[in-house]
Amino acid sequence: MATIASFRGYRFNKATAGDLNKVVTQPYDNINDMLRDEYYSRSEYNVVRIIKGTTKELDSINDNQYTRAANFWERWIEDKILVRDPGPAIYPYFQEYKVEDQTFIRKGLIALVQLDDKNARVRAHEKTLEGPKADRLKLMRATEANDGQIFMLYDDPEQKINKLMEEGLWGASPIMEVNDDFGSIHRLYRITSPGTVLDIKEVFEDYELFIADGHHRYETAVNYMNECKERNWHLPPIATAETFNHRMMTMVNLHDPGLNILPTHRVLHSLDGFNPDAFLDRASADFEVVQYSDRTSLFSALDDGVNAHKNCFGFAADGMDGFRLITLKDPTLLDRLVEDDQSEVWRRLDVTVLHTALLDRILGINAEKLAAHSNINYIRGREEALSKVGKDGNQAAFLLNSTRVDQVRDVASSGGRMPQKSTDFFPKLLTGMVMMKMQIDKSMGLARYESQG
């Protein structure tokens, strides 16, 4: 169901761009203003200038962050900062990283994926917002390029794709290797053999794709394709996938041993009248509450809970002695609290239970407040979340276990959307490893608009 294609990627030229560690970034939606400024200072060729450039007071329709991004593309190609690969390829992308002192290698594959294939099925698990989609669409209109990645998952229990990649890379060295700010190593390779590319393409035709990260970017790509068609723009006369009906994506097997989802913990702040004892007393009607005197015991109990597929949460509060493990007694509680149109797998998610049965029903923190971060901040790492309690107005922390990959697949397959911050795929896919510039035939569209004028 997924139709992939090789392409001639644009990559940073080390001879002219300098240290490649200084030109790559986290995905645009992970870049706040402070990090953007940091990226600007690292290199005059840092890709942040394209994906999330600064704004100016005197910005206009002809001079703004999007037009400047397009100018950077043109200038960097002209100055050979960005160089197009000599021939088409697919790009294995391996990430080596650590979680709790254990080393993993996540194996992905970058290729172009056809968007207008009627048989294609791409499953989403998150809701999207209009603001980010409008922002990405403005950038795509200006640059006519794919800069950042979309992180896709596919279901390949027999590891067919990974085996083909490894055979195609036998003895090969990475064409790019960089380190990110979280200690992860990112290695990019090229597979140019037409036979290997065809073999991988044929296997992918049996698979559907699930969006892990990049829901806004995917919807933007589809919106831009439809816009191009409405303008009567066409594919280039020379057959290529490097155009508006394809999108660059990184695809990772659901069964890859290097794939991990980290939990995102919730830290409560600024809630008027919050009393931890009163909260626990109300929660005890539907949750078993067990006290632990130290963090190690709490973490161990939390791990035991996920292994038993129980909905359980660690809890710590300012002014409260010790820690608590809060475990749902009866999973069917969510059947009574959640609308009928939600699937059973959605109702059994830890984040669904936490948001619905504890944060909303007991504390009055509904979906709108969660989205606005009115009373909840989102923190990666158990120790970091607990360290926030009692500081800067933070009143309590709720610790979660990771959402399982099969839950992501099943919710997406059912057509559902997960609650906010349900998944944290670590590490993120770096922007700037390889990019794609579109080729578009606009002659018919221009003629039509000129005739109307």
Protein Blocks (a to p, Z undefined) as FASTA:
>chain_A
ZZcdddddddddfklnopaklmgccdfklpcfklmmmmmmmpmkbfklmmopcddfklcf
klcfklmmmmmmmmmmmnomaccdfbdcdddddddddeehiacddddddddddfklmkbc
cddfbdcdfklmmmmmmmmmmnopafbdcddddddfkommmmmmmmmmgoiacfbdcddf
kopacdddddfbfklmmmmmmmmmmpccddfbhplmmmmmmmmmmmmmmnopacdfbdcf
bbfkbccdddddfklmkbccdddddddehiehiafklmmmmmmmmpccdddfbfklmmmm
mmmmmmnopacdddddehiacjdddddfblmlmmmmpcfkbcfklmmpmklmmmmmmmmm
mnopafklmmnommbccdehjklmmmmgopahiabdcddddddfklmmmmmmnopacdeh
kbccdddddehjbccdddddfklmmmmmmmmZZ
